């Protein structure tokens, strides 16, 4: 599939945005996203909230508690009176209460899985904005194969086919 130079540049920028989010450089990811499409994050508050809370988490991770508190007061306060954000906001801010947030009950916000989840949401948002598929063709194919094998297993009973494993398939 060929894209014009403009599309190619936008796709390269998307990769850069994703890389910044994955590195924990959230404010840069937000800045680049706003350059790419100025209203994209304002029209998708859930993703913006996830990015802002991720930045807060990165400040806590770097032990910049004062910066985290100031950031929360400036950027996250407006989410505190909105039902869909209250619980997550309370959980994230709880990280400040622990000397070692990695050992807190809400440590999952510090995990790479959480960072990747937020980066993936942003990536899908940018792809969708540019009217590109949010998942790759290979990913969709693997999902479809998994569903077909599951359905076949249901039809064949417990002695049917084993669940699909990409690793096993590639070793053939």
C-alpha angles and dihedrals in degrees: 000000000000123000129192118252089260091057091045091052091048091050090050089051089051090055090050091049090051092048092052091050091049091050091052093249090131100159090056090050089051092047093051092046090053090050090051095047116359098203099037098098095036088057092047104051095168091062091042090051091050090050093048093048089047089055089050089052091050090053090051090047090055089049092244094140095159091052090046092051093048091047091050092050093048103038109018104040093086090060092055095083097047115095098219093056104037099088096047091043091053091048094049095046088050087073088077091064093066129077087207106032090181087070096046125109088252096050091126089083087066094052126108087234090063092047090049092048091055092044090050092051090052092046092051091047092053092046092049091048089057090047093247124134114272091218128046122249090247092052091050090048092052090048091051093047090050092052093047092049090048091051091047090050090052090052094045096046128227092322090058128108123318118250115277116267118187090202092055091044093052092049091062 
